[in-house]
């Protein structure tokens, strides 16, 4: 019978690594890949929505997390594009594009 090894919970090495610079670099790189795929995939009438996509990292709970923000002053149509127009008249409603989820699903296959 082998030795029983007890690891502390939470493991300080893993906790430190998840909050460290290498983990942040990996998360930021993945967020940039998400951004690039979004910019390539999103509809481009003017290109403003694709250009508005920006990424950043922040510590959430006990690890680095990547975020992407789309829209803003230069592309105020970001929310209606992604989630639909929200109009109650079906004849005038614009469907949701769901680009963000499409890209998340694509990233999950990489």
C-alpha positions as CSV (number, residue, x, y, z in Angstrom):
1,X,0.0,0.0,0.0
2,X,1.4,3.4,-1.0
3,X,1.9,6.5,1.1
4,X,-1.1,8.7,1.7
5,X,-0.3,12.3,0.8
6,X,-2.4,15.0,2.2
7,X,-2.6,18.4,0.3
8,X,-3.8,21.5,2.1
9,X,-7.2,22.9,0.9
10,X,-7.0,25.3,-0.6
11,X,-3.6,24.4,-2.0
12,X,-1.5,27.6,-1.7
13,X,0.5,26.8,-4.8
14,X,-2.5,26.6,-7.0
15,X,-4.1,29.6,-5.4
16,X,-1.0,31.7,-6.0
17,X,-0.6,30.4,-9.6
18,X,-4.2,31.2,-10.4
19,X,-3.6,34.8,-9.3
20,X,-0.2,35.0,-10.8
21,X,1.2,36.8,-13.9
22,X,1.4,33.6,-16.0
23,X,-2.2,32.7,-15.5
24,X,-3.2,36.3,-16.3
25,X,-1.2,36.2,-19.5
26,X,-2.9,32.9,-20.5
27,X,-6.4,34.3,-19.7
28,X,-5.7,37.5,-21.6
29,X,-4.4,35.6,-24.7
30,X,-7.6,33.5,-24.7
31,X,-9.7,36.7,-24.4
32,X,-7.8,38.2,-27.3
33,X,-8.6,35.0,-29.4
34,X,-12.3,35.4,-28.5
35,X,-12.1,39.1,-29.5
36,X,-10.4,38.2,-32.9
37,X,-13.1,35.5,-33.6
38,X,-15.8,38.0,-32.7
39,X,-14.4,40.7,-34.9
40,X,-14.1,38.2,-37.8
41,X,-17.6,36.8,-37.3
42,X,-19.9,39.7,-36.4
43,X,-21.8,41.4,-39.2
44,X,-20.0,44.5,-40.6
45,X,-22.2,47.1,-42.1
46,X,-19.9,49.8,-40.9
47,X,-17.4,47.8,-38.9
48,X,-18.0,49.9,-35.8
49,X,-19.4,47.0,-33.8
50,X,-16.4,44.7,-34.6
51,X,-14.0,47.6,-33.8
52,X,-15.7,48.3,-30.5
53,X,-14.8,44.9,-29.0
54,X,-12.2,45.2,-26.3
55,X,-10.9,42.8,-23.7
56,X,-9.5,43.0,-20.2
57,X,-8.7,40.8,-17.3
58,X,-9.6,41.1,-13.6
59,X,-9.4,38.9,-10.6
60,X,-12.8,37.3,-9.8
61,X,-13.1,35.2,-6.7
62,X,-9.7,33.4,-6.6
63,X,-8.5,33.6,-10.2
64,X,-7.9,35.8,-13.3
65,X,-11.0,36.1,-15.5
66,X,-11.2,37.5,-19.0
67,X,-13.9,39.9,-20.2
68,X,-14.9,41.3,-23.5
69,X,-17.0,44.4,-23.9
70,X,-18.8,45.2,-27.1
71,X,-20.6,48.4,-28.1
72,X,-20.4,51.8,-26.5
73,X,-20.5,55.4,-27.8
74,X,-19.1,54.4,-31.2
75,X,-21.4,51.4,-31.6
76,X,-24.6,52.0,-29.7
77,X,-26.3,49.2,-31.7
78,X,-24.4,46.5,-29.9
79,X,-27.2,45.4,-27.6
80,X,-30.0,45.4,-30.2
81,X,-27.7,43.5,-32.6
82,X,-26.8,40.8,-30.0
83,X,-30.2,40.4,-28.2
84,X,-32.7,41.6,-30.8
85,X,-34.6,44.8,-31.1
86,X,-37.0,44.0,-28.3
87,X,-39.9,45.4,-30.3
88,X,-43.3,43.9,-29.6
89,X,-44.5,44.1,-33.2
90,X,-43.1,40.9,-34.9
91,X,-43.2,42.6,-38.3
92,X,-40.7,45.2,-37.2
93,X,-38.6,43.1,-34.7
94,X,-35.0,42.4,-35.5
95,X,-33.8,39.0,-34.5
96,X,-31.0,38.4,-32.0
97,X,-27.7,37.6,-33.6
98,X,-26.3,35.6,-30.7
99,X,-22.7,36.2,-31.9
100,X,-21.2,36.2,-28.4
101,X,-22.6,32.7,-27.6
102,X,-21.7,31.4,-31.0
103,X,-18.1,32.5,-30.4
104,X,-18.1,30.9,-26.9
105,X,-19.3,27.6,-28.4
106,X,-16.6,27.8,-31.1
107,X,-13.9,28.5,-28.4
108,X,-15.1,25.5,-26.5
109,X,-14.2,23.3,-29.5
110,X,-10.6,24.5,-29.7
